[in-house]
Amino acid sequence: MSAPVDTTCPPWCDQPAGHLHVETAGPGDYHISAFTLVDLPEIPGIRDGTAIQVAIEQYVTSTTTYDPLISLGLGDDDPESEALTLDEADALAAALTRAVTAARGAQTRQNLNGDSSA
């Protein structure tokens, strides 16, 4: 017989203490943190105004505490989300940082060359 899983909340969990409802041989429950909301204003012809919701989620059953995931949801009310492992989220953040650095570097080179066209 396995020992019960620790249901103590991790420091990032936004839920009230004792919120987990995990049943033996039943469904699990989640630690959740509504980590941040990034508002994306409208860009005419490209994007309607929306938001990216970033959360930390961790599924817990009576026998297993799974690794936390970073959830990205696109939309304001009930977003469709994609859960990423910590390594996947780290790789995505690094790729986004490289892309922003490259794009800003190109803008800086254009400005230094006196080219103001986009």
Secondary structure, DSSP 8 states (H G I E B T S, - for coil): ----------TT--S-TT-----TTS--EEEEEEEEEEEE--BTTTB-SEEEEEEEEEEE-SS-B---EEEEEESSSS-EEEEE-HHHHHHHHHHHHHHHHHHHHHHHHHHHTT----
